[in-house]
Amino acid sequence: MKLNLKKPLVFFDLETTGTNVASDRIVEIAFVKIMPDGSIIQRPEKRGKEHRILINPEQEIPLETSMIHGVYTEDVKDAPTFKEMAPKFFKFIHGCDLGGFNSNRFDIPLLAEEFLRAGIDFSVEDRNLIDAQVIFHMMEQRTLGAGYQFYCNKNLEGAHEALADTMATYEIFEAQVERYADTVFTDKKGVESKPIVNDMDQLHEFCQRTNNVDLLGRIVYNENKIPVFNFGKYRGQAVKDVLDRDSGYYGWMMQGDFPLYTKKVLSDIKNGKAL
């Protein structure tokens, strides 16, 4: 089926040195851009028989991690750094919605960190964030390989290779939109709806498990749409109010081991920028 897109939708997948958004780095990345007319653009460009961009993370890749995704420190020692590739990546996803598998909780936050480290002011404002894993887990409670078999009736070849996972995610998402078009979903409050529709704005809303202000939920919106802290001694309290009466807390967070995107949001709130 043809997706109802108002602007390009980029599915992407990252292979990384680990799972800590604040400290780990990208070692491989793949993009698939679906245009509103249904055409597909893959990045990187084809190199021999491979479609992949390896990234030098400027740190050792733990052996146990390499054994999962197949990218070893030796493989990336001569590869470009993310900072070197960042302008090209940023241009490719400019003006696009973003999608992936577990992307709202991992790939997008880590990508944001890498852009900010590279000096590029990346933001998710005005982007729909489509996470096929959220739809999958909410509706079926399974994994990527099982999802590919379940939705597409295919075995996933090359699992944990960035492009294979990315293309599988795209195919799963297409199948989900078609499969659940008339499926009734009951939320935790007992409210019934048919949320899986061919509309990226509505699917963005369905994919948001929490009302995050930053990407990892350190700061969230309360029921009155006011940013509040979601951790620590000021949990549930308005960020602006806390910063007004405890200026040292801002300094502690800015110097602490928090993701750069969280710090960016914190600074925006402190400086009165509308979110």
C-alpha positions in Angstrom: 0.0 0.0 0.0 1.0 3.6 -0.5 1.6 5.5 2.8 -0.2 8.8 3.2 2.8 11.1 3.7 2.7 14.9 3.9 6.5 15.1 3.9 9.3 12.5 3.5 9.6 9.8 6.1 13.1 8.6 6.9 13.5 5.2 8.6 16.9 4.6 10.0 18.9 2.2 12.2 22.0 2.6 14.2 24.6 0.1 15.4 26.5 1.5 18.3 29.2 0.9 20.9 26.6 0.3 23.5 23.2 1.4 24.9 24.1 4.5 27.0 22.7 7.4 25.0 24.9 9.9 26.8 28.3 8.1 26.3 28.0 5.5 23.5 28.7 6.3 19.9 27.4 5.2 16.4 29.5 2.7 14.5 27.1 2.1 11.6 24.1 3.9 10.2 21.6 3.4 7.4 18.8 5.5 6.1 15.8 4.8 3.9 13.8 7.8 2.8 10.2 7.3 1.6 9.0 10.2 -0.4 5.3 11.4 -0.5 5.0 9.9 -4.0 6.0 6.5 -2.7 9.5 6.4 -4.2 12.3 5.2 -2.0 15.8 6.7 -1.6 18.5 4.7 0.2 21.6 6.1 1.9 24.4 5.4 1.8 25.2 5.1 -1.9 25.9 1.5 -3.1 29.5 0.5 -2.5 30.2 -2.8 -4.3 27.6 -5.2 -2.9 27.1 -3.3 0.3 24.8 -0.5 1.5 26.3 0.8 4.7 28.1 3.7 6.3 30.6 2.7 8.9 31.5 5.4 11.5 34.6 5.7 13.6 33.3 6.2 17.1 36.7 7.4 18.4 36.5 4.8 21.1 36.9 1.0 21.4 33.9 -1.1 20.5 33.4 -3.7 23.2 33.9 -7.3 21.9 30.6 -8.4 23.3 28.9 -5.6 21.3 30.8 -6.4 18.1 29.6 -10.0 18.4 26.0 -8.8 18.2 26.2 -6.4 15.2 29.4 -7.6 13.5 31.2 -4.3 13.5 34.7 -4.4 15.1 37.1 -1.7 16.1 39.4 -2.7 13.3 36.6 -2.3 10.8 36.1 1.4 11.6 39.6 2.6 12.3 39.8 4.3 8.9 36.1 5.3 8.7 35.0 8.9 8.9 33.8 10.2 12.3 30.2 11.2 12.8 31.3 14.8 13.0 32.8 14.6 9.5 29.6 13.0 8.2 27.1 15.0 10.2 26.4 17.8 7.7 25.5 15.2 5.0 23.3 13.3 7.4 21.6 16.4 8.6 20.9 17.5 5.0 19.4 14.1 4.1 16.9 14.1 7.0 16.1 17.9 6.8 12.3 18.5 6.7 11.5 14.8 7.2 9.6 12.8 9.8 11.7 10.0 11.4 10.9 6.4 12.0 12.6 3.2 13.2 12.3 0.2 15.5 12.7 1.3 19.2 13.8 4.6 17.7 11.9 6.9 20.1 13.7 5.4 23.1 17.1 4.8 21.6 18.0 5.7 18.0 16.6 9.2 17.9 18.0 10.2 21.3 21.4 8.9 20.4 21.3 10.5 17.0 20.4 13.8 18.6 23.4 13.4 21.0 25.8 12.8 18.0 24.5 15.9 16.1 24.8 18.1 19.2 28.3 16.9 19.8 29.1 17.7 16.2 27.8 21.3 16.8 24.6 20.9 14.8 21.4 22.2 16.5 19.3 19.1 15.9 15.7 19.2 17.1 12.6 16.9 16.9 10.3 19.9 16.8 7.9 19.8 13.8 8.8 16.2 13.1 6.5 13.2 13.5 8.4 10.3 15.3 7.1 6.9 14.1 8.2 3.9 16.1 7.2 0.6 14.6 8.2 -1.2 17.8 5.7 0.8 19.8 2.9 -0.2 17.4 4.1 -3.8 17.3 4.5 -4.2 21.1 1.2 -2.5 21.8 -0.6 -4.6 19.3 1.3 -7.9 19.3 4.1 -7.9 22.0 6.9 -9.5 19.9 10.4 -8.8 18.5 11.7 -7.5 15.2 12.5 -10.9 13.7 9.1 -12.3 14.8 7.4 -9.2 13.6 8.9 -9.5 10.1 7.6 -13.1 10.0 4.2 -12.2 11.5 3.5 -9.2 9.3 5.4 -9.9 6.1 5.6 -13.7 6.2 9.4 -13.6 5.6 12.4 -14.6 7.6 14.7 -11.7 8.5 18.1 -12.3 6.8 21.0 -10.3 8.1 19.5 -9.3 11.4 21.5 -6.6 13.3 22.8 -5.3 10.0 21.7 -1.7 9.8 20.1 -1.7 6.3 18.5 -5.1 6.7 16.9 -4.0 10.0 15.9 -0.7 8.4 14.2 -2.2 5.4 12.4 -4.8 7.5 11.1 -2.0 9.8 9.8 -0.1 6.8 8.0 -3.2 5.5 6.6 -4.0 8.9 5.2 -0.5 9.3 3.5 -0.6 5.9 1.9 -4.0 6.9 0.9 -2.6 10.3 -0.9 0.4 8.8 -2.9 -1.9 6.4 -3.5 -4.7 9.0 -4.8 -2.6 11.8 -6.8 -0.1 9.8 -10.1 -1.3 11.3 -8.7 -2.8 14.6 -10.2 -1.5 17.8 -7.7 -0.7 20.5 -8.6 -0.3 24.2 -6.3 1.9 26.2 -5.6 1.7 30.0 -8.6 3.9 30.8 -10.9 1.6 28.8 -11.3 4.0 26.0 -11.7 2.3 22.6 -10.5 3.7 19.3 -9.1 2.8 15.9 -5.7 4.5 16.2 -3.8 2.8 13.4 -4.6 5.0 10.4 -2.6 6.1 7.3 -1.8 9.4 8.8 1.6 10.3 10.2 0.3 12.9 12.6 -2.1 10.5 14.3 0.5 7.7 14.4 3.0 10.0 16.0 0.5 10.6 18.8 -0.1 6.8 19.2 3.7 6.2 19.4 4.2 8.6 22.3 4.1 6.5 25.5 4.8 9.5 27.6 4.5 13.3 27.3 8.3 13.8 27.0 9.7 17.3 26.7 13.2 16.0 26.2 13.8 12.7 24.4 14.5 10.4 27.4 11.7 11.7 29.7 13.9 13.4 32.3 11.5 16.3 31.7 7.8 15.7 30.8 4.6 17.7 30.4 2.1 17.5 33.2 -1.7 17.4 32.6 -1.6 21.2 32.2 1.1 21.0 29.5 3.7 22.5 31.8 7.2 21.0 31.7 8.0 19.2 35.0 10.9 17.2 36.3 10.4 13.4 36.0 13.2 12.4 38.4 14.9 13.2 41.6 13.9 15.5 44.5 11.9 17.8 42.3 9.9 15.1 40.5 6.6 16.5 39.5 7.5 20.1 40.1 7.5 22.8 37.3 11.0 23.1 35.8 10.8 26.9 35.5 9.7 27.3 39.2 12.5 25.0 40.4 15.1 26.9 38.4 13.8 30.3 39.7 14.2 29.3 43.3 17.2 26.9 43.1 19.7 28.3 40.5 22.3 25.8 41.6 20.1 22.9 40.3 20.5 24.2 36.8 24.3 24.3 37.1 24.3 20.8 38.6 22.3 19.4 35.7 24.4 21.2 33.0 27.6 19.8 34.6 26.1 16.4 35.2 26.0 13.2 33.1 22.8 14.1 31.3 22.2 13.9 27.6 23.0 17.0 25.6 19.4 17.2 24.3 18.1 17.2 27.9 20.5 20.1 28.7 19.3 21.9 25.5 15.7 21.6 26.6 16.6 22.7 30.1 18.4 25.8 28.8 15.4 26.6 26.5 13.0 26.5 29.5 15.4 28.6 31.6 15.6 31.2 28.9 11.9 31.3 28.3 11.8 29.7 24.9 8.4 28.3 24.0 8.5 24.5 23.6 
